């Protein structure tokens, strides 16, 4: 019986728990409760993925109202994978949360923090699970509004402007999306994605369809921080509390990319988007320019969180590049990188969080000699950094392999070469941190302790995952390949 | 122990040794004992594989399929066997030497040194035993990363800059070219397995073969083919044992070994020699041989001179591979062995001079033969072997390489080899000659050798140069099996 309702439970449980946090109030209690919710969601998400892999698409009609009239939750390989990713990250981060939140957020706001955290989590899961276009917008707003709050909680006062900047850009993006969805509704009279995909082809020739697509796409590209619409991201990541940065970096942009995949491939269809409108002619160059510009910007940053934020923009470029190839291999690369990058970036931001806890700063200059002062944290940073570079036996290599292979399959060897050479820029920005941490002497000789065990657990689980999934790629590549096949409408 | 277990054990042993070395950092004697035991056990395991390989067997071990069709797997063929024997065997010798050197020279952070040294050896064995290009690439990159902390051991400004060059060149060539070549090969053939006769025949046009060979040859930055050779002199800031074992043997030989493997088992010598597709590589190698030697002559710093000499000598092996005939393969792989013994002797001597007399510049080394007769005599032997004068090992490999050039009608290559020997004479022999016959520039007389732990290893490898000349047959017999079909 309960099996049947797994999809809705995945949303209802965190959604209802969020206000309950306000009632609980007591710091540790709230944390324990939020952790429990995240772990429960992880359990549900894993069961869903297993069921999807065994039985195929799961459709859930909310309130018993059958689609296309009611809202449908529709779980297939792609979003089951995204749901799992978001819930894994949310759950693993909870270890880190206890000491980190205690350090960075004033005691009175803890329960509000966890409320916003759970709401944001609900929003992201909702975006991923729903099969209804307008519902996507609703959950997008839930996650966005709560993430503005979360970012604004940062200690530095500049967090407020960063959050405001994100609010403006995020609202712009969301508005564009809702305009796009509105036009689609106007044309077809339906909001169900599956239904839309059947009714839209009849409208492909109309100008309204083009406009709807344009609004929707630009809106999504803003939300996923595609270059050059990424300007909100570096500040938001830089000034948010450590935990929030790690959480958003690993999930928010990834879910937006999922939305992009869903609308582009499932709703509009690859034929319309890539053969008629030739979106790839726009995506591929933009991704490549984005990779280079953002990586070069990362090289010149003096704040490590901002450095990693720019690196995220570059990595989004790799994902979009893979998507832009519109082939099984390319999409596999893009989707695998979506998962892999979430792991490595979360691990990196967590190690930065550990250092911030002890040093109170993520300025590169303050990291001098950290290799000696916090060897464990720096070791995690280096390992996750190697993943970012794409060294074999790390997840980064797996993504890189598929992206390069996809480019060569198309015969586009200059793109393959450009993508490979760009990963050398990652070597430079990761190594800048390594050199400061290992080769320079700390200014003061005060002893710095390692971060608390709870934080290290989260950090090492994710760092370990970047290595594990670099060697054991059965799950990730397999699921990504199936998802790619599903998106392109072919069975691999 | 079965073949496949022995392969995995030999790669795992140095890794297993690492935590124990790290844990005994406060007790140097214990730590070094553990390193030595690990080295001996590793060598023992490697050598236990030798008899079956000599009989033509090729033990294999499969670890895991990393991606569909791309597996982490090992298989020993004769070339890998000889490389593994050299790397693990000389590790023992180098460990003894390192004990004397690191203590004698009062180096800091010796624990970290021994830990990463073991790591590097494990990676080198992984390269040697790789069954496919994918596995080889993995360990190739691990080797780069594990040697970085050794190169930058002193953590000085200079070490940091050298580290940048080291990582920069090795990473950019391997990522930019080698990986691209690999993915391309995979895309063309659907496999990266090393197979006798190659996998590319009939799968790629001549133009693509040439481009691919370029990607592999230049992508293997560790082979130090010009213009991607600058990392090797930069790496000389490392403590001498690192320069000796890693940057004269394990790391650089991993590079030329990779090129050999690619030429023999990915392209196939027939594919390359048939249409002369690798002739251009012969010229690049010849150019590197000559220019490397010429630059070596201008260096007054002994380690820098030896580094450029290594660059030049590595290209002998690349040249052998590029000739793409049996004799070239034989000579090239023989040179992996003979150069290893010769050059490690020279580096050991350079380090011994540094420990005993604190000298690094050749111009200061006049007359030191009276203070360090054993060391300088070993240096003489090493030099003669590098030059290729009988009765020392280097003579054999040069002989085969010249023969191979003539057989391939590459008379220019033969000329380059002879010319290079002459240049070797000019930049190597003056050092021992001045050491023995010039008047001393420093005052204190009498015997002043480096610690015994330094002198014994360098005498051992010097004797090795002689023994390999007299009994080359075991090595040659093994190497003649290269390229044979897998049973």
Interface residues (C-beta under 8 A of the other chain):
Chain A: X386 X389 X390 X391 X392 X393 X398 X400 X401 X404 X405 X408 X409 X413 X416 X417 X420 X421 X423 X424 X427 X431 X435 X438 X439 X470 X471 X472 X473 X477
Chain B: X64 X66 X67 X68 X70 X72 X137 X138 X141 X142 X145 X152 X155 X157 X159 X160 X163 X164 X167 X168 X171 X172 X175 X176 X179 X180 X183 X184 X186 X187
